[in-house]
Amino acid sequence: MTGLRYVYAVCRPLGAPLQADLGGVAGDPPRLLAHHGLIAVLSHVPERDFAEEPLRDHRADRSWLLETARSHQQVVDALTAVTTPLPLRPATVFPDDSAVRVMVQRHEDDFRDTLERLDGRVEWGVRVYDDTGGGPGETDEAREIHDFADRLHRTLTAHADDVRLSPPRITAPPSRPQSVLDGAYLVPRARSEEFVEVVHRAEGEVPGARVELAGPWAAYSFVDVGDLS
């Protein structure tokens, strides 16, 4: 099949095959391209959608973006079930297999270092919201929720190998739920069950504090490969 190469992730050789019926972006099943002991997971996509100009136009099409992101994530999730992938940004596209090999070779050392750091680990996301309707820190209830979020974060950090925090998002009007904690935690698979139990025990601990857990995911928040072009 002709077309551009859409790369989902880079990983080490798989210990188990991907599921046979796994679909990819634009309907093309992913395949594995080996180079220097690393694997680029890719599929073919049409130039009419993924060349530079049409891709730029598509970025204004929310439904197209959502469908592409969904297909991208489906492949990365399947990889996460059988290995530790280094996920790339959605719509990372190259002209052909040769260009993909050049990219892997150019970033080989960084890829290997990152895969070593991520090996056997997954990302969990934890958010805490203040549902009381008070402004940030303006009431005793809000301050109690902030203190609770700080304690929970410290406890979760002790179960994780790395952490990334996003700034709390202040929404308007203040009566809407306010973000208090937005954390990504890199957790060894072997400790994930204990991590999840800590989060579940915290649910309902403080009135007005809503705790949300998401994952496990590939470690997007802990990957920074820069420009791959």
N, C-alpha and C positions, 0 to 999 in steps of 0.2 A: 504493500500500500504506500502511495506517495503522500507527501504532505510534510508539514513542519513537525518538530519533535517537542512534545509537551512533557516536561520533566517534573515528576511529583516529589521525588526524594532521592537521596543517596544512602546506601547502606552497605553492610558487609554481605557476603554470600549468604543466601537464605538457608536455614536449616530445615525448612518445610516449604512446600509449594504454596503459592497464593491460590485462593479458591478459584475453581475452574470457571465459574459463571460471573466473575468480577468484571463489571463494566468500568469504563473510564470516561474522561471528558470527550465530548462529541461522539460517544458510543463506541470508541475503539478500545478494546481490552488492553490493559497495560502489559508491557513486556520488559525483560531485563537485559540491559546492555552492560556487559562486564568490561572493565578496563583497570589494569594494574591492581587487581584484587578487590576493587570496589565495584558496586553495582549501581548504575543509574536506572531508576524505574521510570519508564516513559511510555507514551502512546503517540500515535499519529493524529494530527489535527489539521483541518483544512486551512489553507492560506486565506480564503475568503473571510474567515472569522478571526484568525490569529496572527496574520501579518501585522506589522506595526500600525498602519493607519486604521484598518477595521477594528483592531483590538482597542485602539484609543477611542473609537466611536462607541464600542460596546460598553465602555466603562460608564456611560450615562444610562445604560439599560439595566435597571435593577433586577428584573426577572432573569435576564441572561446571566448577570453576575452571580445571582443566587444559585442558579442551576449549575454553572461552572464550578462554583465553590463547593456545592454539594457533591458533585462527581469527584472533584479533587479530594475532598475529605474522605469519601468512601474508600478510595485507593489507599490513602495514608492510614486509615483505621485498619484496613486489612493487613497492611504491612506491620503495624504495631502489634497485631495478634501473633506474628511469627518471628519478629526481629525488633531491633531498636533502630528505627529510621532517623535520618537527618532530613526533616521535611523542608522543602523549598516553598517559596511564596507561590500562591496560585498564579497561573498564567506566566510561568517561567518557560520560555519557548526558544528553541534553537532551529536553525535551518535544516540540519541533517544529523545523522549519527556521528559523522566525523567531528562536527562542531561540539556535540555533547562530550565526546572523548577528550577534545582539547580542553573543555571547561573542567572536566574531572581531573585531568592531569595538572592544570594550572592551580587548582585549589586542593590538590591531593593532601598535602600536609595538614591544612586546616580541617579538611573533612575527617581525616583520621584522628586528629586530636579531639574534635568535637564528638565523634562517635565513641571514642574511649570515655569521654566525660559523661555521655548520656547512657552508656551501656547498662542495660538492666533497669533502667529508670523510666518513669512516665510522669506526665504533668497532671496535677490536680489543680482546679481552680476553686477558690473559696471567696465568697462575697458575704458581707454583712450589711444589712440595710436598717436604717432607723425608720420604723413605720409609725412613730408617734405623732408626726406632723409638726414637731417643733423645729426651730432653726438649729443648725449645727452648734452644739455646746450651749444652747440658750436655756435649757431646762435641766432640772435634776435628772429626769428620765434620759435626756439626750446624753448628758455627761456619763451616766451609768452605762449606756450602750457603748459609748466610745471606750470606756475603761474595759468593758467586756471584750470588745473587738481587739484591743491591745493585748489582753491576756490570751485570747484565743490564738492570735498571731504568734506570740512567743511560744506557746505550746506546740503549734503546728511546725514552727521553724525547727524545733528540737527533733522532729520526726523527718525532716527533709534535708537533702544534701545541698540545695540551693533554693533561693527565693527571689521572685521579682514582684515588686509592689507597684501598682498603678495609683496615681493620685485619686483620692475620693472625688466623685463627680457630684457637684452641687446642682440640683435640679430646681426649676422654677415651675409653679410657685413653691414656697417652702413647705406647704402642706403635703406635697408629694413625698414618697419614700426617698430618703437621702442615703447615698452610698457612704459607708463608714470604713469598710475594708474591701479591697479588691486585690487579692493575692494569687500568684501562680507559684506552685510548690513542686520542685523536682524531687520525686520520692522513689526510692528503690521499690521494685515490684514486691519484694519480700516483706516490706513494711507498709504496703498500701492498705491492707485490711485494718491494721492498727490505726493508720492515719484517718481512714473513713470513720472508724469507731469514735475517735476523738471529736470529729465534726458532728456526728450524730448525737453524741452526749451533750454537746453544747446547744443543740436546738431546743428552744423553749427555756433556756436557763435564765434569760433576762427578758421580762415582758417588753414588747415593742421592738426587740431585736430579731430580725429575720435572717437566718443563715441559709445560704445556697451553696451546694457542692456540685461541681461539674468535672467530668473526666471518667476514667483516665484517657489522656490524649497523648499523641506524640508531642515531644517537648518543644513546641513552636517558640515559646517565650524564652527559651534558653539557647536558641540558635541565632547567630549573627554572622552570616556568610558574606554580607556586603553585596556589591555588584558582581554578578556572575557573567556578565557579557564579555 
